């Protein structure tokens, strides 16, 4: 008799181990620094480029947000969307 091992779909995420970057406000500068050496965004880009899991999660979430795109069936809608895209670029 074959006994199959039950597979669990439960995944644990240990968010308590996450350390948010410190933000440092300075009266001398016109910007706020994020993380050590002000390189938090470089850190995020490196994680995206070098981690297949991180890359996949970010790409799939962005696909969920974007959905199937924007449909414009009338000329007025098409002109409005072109104007919006031109404005955003």
C-alpha positions as CSV (number, residue, x, y, z in Angstrom):
1,X,0.0,0.0,0.0
2,X,1.4,3.3,-1.1
3,X,1.1,6.2,1.3
4,X,1.5,9.6,-0.1
5,X,3.0,12.3,2.0
6,X,0.6,15.3,2.3
7,X,2.1,18.4,0.9
8,X,1.5,21.7,2.7
9,X,0.6,24.9,1.0
10,X,1.5,26.9,4.0
11,X,4.5,29.2,3.7
12,X,5.9,31.3,6.5
13,X,7.4,34.7,5.9
14,X,9.5,36.0,8.7
15,X,8.9,39.7,8.5
16,X,10.4,40.4,11.9
17,X,13.8,39.8,10.3
18,X,13.2,42.6,7.8
19,X,15.1,45.8,8.8
20,X,13.8,48.9,7.1
21,X,16.5,51.4,6.0
22,X,17.1,54.4,8.3
23,X,16.1,57.7,6.9
24,X,18.4,60.6,7.9
25,X,17.2,64.2,7.5
26,X,19.8,66.8,7.3
27,X,19.4,70.5,7.6
28,X,22.4,71.0,5.3
29,X,21.0,69.0,2.3
30,X,17.8,69.3,0.2
31,X,17.2,65.6,0.3
32,X,16.6,62.7,2.7
33,X,19.2,59.9,2.8
34,X,17.9,56.3,2.7
35,X,20.0,53.5,4.2
36,X,23.7,53.4,4.9
37,X,25.7,55.5,2.4
38,X,22.4,56.6,0.8
39,X,22.4,53.5,-1.4
40,X,19.1,51.8,-0.5
41,X,17.7,52.2,-4.1
42,X,20.9,50.7,-5.5
43,X,20.4,47.8,-3.1
44,X,16.9,47.3,-4.4
45,X,18.0,47.4,-8.0
46,X,20.8,44.9,-7.2
47,X,18.2,42.5,-5.6
48,X,16.0,42.8,-8.7
49,X,18.9,42.1,-11.1
50,X,20.6,39.3,-9.0
51,X,17.7,37.5,-7.4
52,X,15.5,35.4,-9.6
53,X,12.8,35.2,-6.9
54,X,12.8,38.9,-6.3
55,X,12.8,39.6,-10.1
56,X,9.9,37.2,-10.7
57,X,7.8,38.6,-7.8
58,X,8.3,42.2,-8.9
59,X,7.5,41.4,-12.6
60,X,4.4,39.4,-11.8
61,X,3.0,42.0,-9.4
62,X,3.6,44.7,-12.0
63,X,1.7,42.5,-14.5
64,X,-1.2,42.2,-12.1
65,X,-1.3,45.9,-11.6
66,X,-1.1,46.7,-15.3
67,X,-3.6,44.0,-16.3
68,X,-4.4,43.8,-19.9
69,X,-3.5,47.3,-20.7
70,X,-5.6,50.2,-21.9
71,X,-8.3,49.7,-24.6
72,X,-9.5,52.7,-26.6
73,X,-12.3,51.9,-29.0
74,X,-13.3,55.4,-30.1
75,X,-11.2,58.2,-31.6
76,X,-11.8,60.4,-28.6
77,X,-10.5,57.8,-26.2
78,X,-7.5,57.1,-28.4
79,X,-6.6,60.8,-28.5
80,X,-7.1,61.1,-24.7
81,X,-4.8,58.1,-24.1
82,X,-2.2,59.5,-26.5
83,X,-2.3,62.8,-24.7
84,X,-2.0,61.1,-21.3
85,X,0.9,59.0,-22.4
86,X,2.7,62.1,-23.9
87,X,2.1,64.0,-20.6
88,X,3.5,61.1,-18.5
89,X,6.6,60.7,-20.6
